[in-house]
Amino acid sequence: MTGQAFDYFRQGGMWMYPLLFFSVLALTCIIERLIVFAKAKVNVNEFLTKIRKSLLVNRNVKEAIKVCEQYRGPVASVTKAGLLRYGHSREDIEKTIENAALYELDRLEKRLGVLATTANVAPMLGFLGTVTGMIKSFGTLAEQGLTNPAAVAIGISEALITTATGLI
């Protein structure tokens, strides 16, 4: 199967190289984001139960902050930011929580623009390959006429391969 894939890649023409680049880039971003999301995952029910116990039962904010430090991820970070402002005005605490949430959201959405760009650019590169393949086919057709359909088919094949790759 690898040999056939390599043959398709070669037959697809020069636009297959940028398509390969964007595919590898997208795959790298997807894997990196999956790792980040897996690390950010937390058992929220367990976490909130411990926070409630620290705050409501023991009435100990420092203990609740320590609970936040035991957990990783955005929920614990935002909760800790709010707890660190304990004793300040309600507006100050809300602003701090909002800022912490925006920071965590930015961290979680990091590099998603690369995936969006790839999703937009790859089909366009595939269609560009379609156009260049068809230009090659019509150029061959103009040179050789209808006497050699195999020569025309090479350009059409290039067009279809790059289209399929761009869409994939």
C-alpha positions, -999 to 999 in steps of 0.1 A, spaced: 0 0 0 29 24 7 42 20 -28 8 28 -42 5 59 -19 39 70 -31 29 66 -67 -2 87 -61 19 113 -44 43 114 -74 15 115 -99 -2 143 -81 24 168 -92 40 197 -75 10 207 -54 13 175 -34 43 189 -15 24 218 1 -5 194 7 18 170 25 33 199 45 -2 211 57 -12 175 65 18 170 87 13 204 103 -23 197 111 -16 162 125 11 177 147 -13 203 160 -40 177 166 -17 154 186 -3 184 206 -39 196 214 -50 161 224 -21 160 249 -29 194 263 -66 186 266 -58 153 283 -36 170 309 -63 197 315 -90 171 322 -100 169 358 -127 152 378 -148 183 385 -172 166 409 -143 153 431 -125 187 429 -156 207 438 -164 183 467 -130 189 482 -133 227 477 -168 227 493 -155 207 523 -126 231 527 -147 262 525 -181 252 539 -172 226 565 -137 237 576 -141 274 566 -104 274 555 -96 293 523 -59 284 525 -69 247 526 -91 253 495 -62 270 477 -40 239 485 -67 217 470 -66 238 438 -28 234 437 -32 196 438 -52 196 406 -41 206 371 -62 223 345 -83 253 339 -110 247 365 -85 245 393 -66 275 381 -97 297 378 -110 286 412 -76 293 427 -75 328 412 -109 336 428 -98 322 462 -66 342 462 -88 374 461 -109 363 491 -117 392 512 -117 417 484 -148 433 468 -172 411 448 -164 430 416 -126 425 421 -131 388 426 -153 385 395 -129 405 374 -100 382 386 -120 351 378 -129 365 344 -93 373 336 -82 338 347 -109 322 326 -98 342 296 -62 332 301 -71 295 304 -94 297 274 -65 312 254 -42 284 265 -68 258 254 -75 274 220 -38 279 212 -28 266 177 -64 260 167 -59 288 141 -33 265 124 -60 238 120 -85 264 107 -60 277 82 -51 241 71 -88 233 67 -92 264 44 -59 261 25 -58 224 17 -89 222 -5 -78 253 -23 -44 237 -30 -62 206 -42 -83 227 -66 -52 245 -78 -38 211 -86 -70 204 -105 -65 235 -126 -29 229 -133 -36 192 -142 -63 203 -166 -41 229 -182 -15 202 -187 -42 179 -203 -54 206 -226 -18 216 -235 -11 179 -244 -44 177 -263 -35 209 -283 0 195 -292 -9 159 -300 -46 161 -309 -69 132 -302 -43 106 -314 -29 99 -279 -56 98 -251 -31 83 -226 -10 115 -227 -41 136 -219 -51 112 -191 -19 119 -172 -30 155 -167 -65 145 -157 -51 120 -133 -29 147 -117 -60 169 -114 -81 143 -97 -53 131 -73 -46 167 -60 -84 173 -57 -89 142 -36 -58 149 -15 -69 185 -8 -103 174 2 -90 146 24 
